Amino acid sequence: MKRILITGGAGFLGSHLSDRLLAQGYEVLCVDNYFTGSKNNIAHLLNHRQFELIRHDVTFPLYVEVDEIYNLACPASPVHYQRDPVQTTKTSVHGAINMLGLAKRVNAKILQASTSEIYGDPEVHPQPETYWGKVNAVGIRSCYDEGKRCAETLFFDYWRQHKLRIKVVRIFNTYGPRMHPNDGRVVSNFIVQALRGQDITIYGDGSQTRSFCYVDDLLEAMVRAMNTGDDFTGPVNIGNPDEFSMLELANLVLRLTGSQSRISFKPLPADDPKQRQPDISLAKTALGWEPTVTLEEGLKETISYFRKLVS
Ligand SMILES: NC(=O)c1ccc[n+]([C@@H]2O[C@H](COP(=O)([O-])OP(=O)(O)OC[C@H]3O[C@@H](n4cnc5c(N)ncnc54)[C@H](O)[C@@H]3O)[C@@H](O)[C@H]2O)c1
């Protein structure tokens, strides 16, 4: 039976991925240092015979026997990754080196959870994988953006130099149950504010757009990417190309929660991209994948999770 390592397995995406791979009958080894993840996310798995949990920081080497590695460890929201920016870069870069080293030692296939932040504040819209991006090397988001860029470089150098089997997926905004309530990401922010009856905060005038992918759609693509033939490395964009302005999202959240909250506007933070939308042509052809969950359906699931948490 295949044994699969998930780094960052107690986080938002990692915990759902654990559920999914266990349901498919695999053994899952979850590694996390709980920087942003929580045991609550995986509490329901602790007695599962095929689930194992290790507290470990990926900036240090790890010696385990596995067949596949999903490298998800890294704080993903600006609030968290800017809290200790040096650690963020270390997690991406040293973490990638350690996990690639492990993959090489045990001949495992390895997938990197990269990000649309690779594209920075893009001049090309929507962004195809061939676009190299417009990234600030010295800004407050750079620890994350440049860390993830360097991790991609390492993945491709291990592939070229050591013939490692790699898969790089570039994830665009993803949302769903088990997101952190206070991590400043727009979907969780809006929902929590609406459920608490607080003002919904929009940074800028609300015209900046984002695309939002529901977690189930995202994981379907991630697992398909892992299962592609050895000649497919990516990078491949995964996300939902449907674009919504912040104002549209706020109004949808207000409608679905039935909240009486008002919308308030604040200045845009530095380096905030004005527009980001995935070009998923490659995912469609290489993975036979496209998202199926509408924003309204996904928000309903997410709102019902946050209702239990916030009440
Ligand atoms: N959710 C998104 O919209 C999104 C978008 C783009 C990329 N990603 C990437 O997907 C991955 C998972 O994101 P998420 O949304 O689940 O975030 P998350 O913060 O919920 O999960 C990250 C997990 O990594 C763990 N972690 C952090 N540093 C670690 C370290 N040094 N050693 C071991 N574990 C460590 C955290 O404790 C947490 O459990 C991240 O790599 C992120 O960059 C996510």
The ligand as a MOL file (V3000), in Angstrom:
LIG
                    3D

  0  0  0     0  0            999 V3000
M  V30 BEGIN CTAB
M  V30 COUNTS 44 48 0 0 0
M  V30 BEGIN ATOM
M  V30 1 N -5.0600 28.2690 0.5670 0
M  V30 2 C -4.6770 28.9350 -0.4840 0
M  V30 3 O -5.4630 29.7240 -1.0420 0
M  V30 4 C -3.3030 28.7430 -1.0700 0
M  V30 5 C -2.9650 29.4590 -2.2030 0
M  V30 6 C -1.6980 29.2900 -2.7550 0
M  V30 7 C -0.8030 28.4100 -2.1920 0
M  V30 8 N -1.1580 27.7220 -1.0670 0 CHG=1
M  V30 9 C -0.1440 26.8340 -0.4770 0
M  V30 10 O -0.7210 25.6290 -0.0150 0
M  V30 11 C -0.0740 25.2090 1.1820 0
M  V30 12 C -1.1020 24.9800 2.2740 0
M  V30 13 O -1.8000 26.1960 2.5070 0
M  V30 14 P -3.0160 26.3100 3.5320 0
M  V30 15 O -3.9780 27.2710 2.9690 0
M  V30 16 O -3.4650 24.9610 3.9270 0 CHG=-1
M  V30 17 O -2.2860 27.0590 4.7410 0
M  V30 18 P -2.1900 26.6770 6.2910 0
M  V30 19 O -1.4670 27.7930 6.9480 0
M  V30 20 O -3.5480 26.3160 6.8040 0
M  V30 21 O -1.3170 25.3640 6.2700 0
M  V30 22 C 0.0680 25.3620 6.2640 0
M  V30 23 C 0.5290 24.2980 7.2470 0
M  V30 24 O 1.9640 24.2560 7.2500 0
M  V30 25 C 2.4060 24.1650 8.5890 0
M  V30 26 N 3.7680 24.6790 8.6740 0
M  V30 27 C 4.1830 25.9570 8.5120 0
M  V30 28 N 5.5180 26.0480 8.6550 0
M  V30 29 C 5.9590 24.7750 8.8970 0
M  V30 30 C 7.2310 24.2070 9.1390 0
M  V30 31 N 8.3430 24.9600 9.1530 0
M  V30 32 N 7.3110 22.8720 9.3820 0
M  V30 33 C 6.1890 22.0860 9.3790 0
M  V30 34 N 4.9530 22.5860 9.1550 0
M  V30 35 C 4.8390 23.9080 8.9170 0
M  V30 36 C 1.3990 24.9870 9.3720 0
M  V30 37 O 1.3880 24.7290 10.7560 0
M  V30 38 C 0.1000 24.5950 8.6770 0
M  V30 39 O -0.4780 23.4600 9.2500 0
M  V30 40 C 0.9540 26.2880 1.5290 0
M  V30 41 O 2.2240 25.8710 1.0780 0
M  V30 42 C 0.4880 27.4870 0.7430 0
M  V30 43 O 1.5540 28.3290 0.3870 0
M  V30 44 C -2.3810 27.8700 -0.4870 0
M  V30 END ATOM
M  V30 BEGIN BOND
M  V30 1 1 1 2
M  V30 2 2 2 3
M  V30 3 1 2 4
M  V30 4 1 4 5
M  V30 5 2 4 44
M  V30 6 2 5 6
M  V30 7 1 6 7
M  V30 8 2 7 8
M  V30 9 1 8 9
M  V30 10 1 8 44
M  V30 11 1 9 10
M  V30 12 1 9 42
M  V30 13 1 10 11
M  V30 14 1 11 12
M  V30 15 1 11 40
M  V30 16 1 12 13
M  V30 17 1 13 14
M  V30 18 2 14 15
M  V30 19 1 14 16
M  V30 20 1 14 17
M  V30 21 1 17 18
M  V30 22 2 18 19
M  V30 23 1 18 20
M  V30 24 1 18 21
M  V30 25 1 21 22
M  V30 26 1 22 23
M  V30 27 1 23 24
M  V30 28 1 23 38
M  V30 29 1 24 25
M  V30 30 1 25 26
M  V30 31 1 25 36
M  V30 32 1 26 27
M  V30 33 1 26 35
M  V30 34 2 27 28
M  V30 35 1 28 29
M  V30 36 1 29 30
M  V30 37 2 29 35
M  V30 38 1 30 31
M  V30 39 2 30 32
M  V30 40 1 32 33
M  V30 41 2 33 34
M  V30 42 1 34 35
M  V30 43 1 36 37
M  V30 44 1 36 38
M  V30 45 1 38 39
M  V30 46 1 40 41
M  V30 47 1 40 42
M  V30 48 1 42 43
M  V30 END BOND
M  V30 END CTAB
M  END
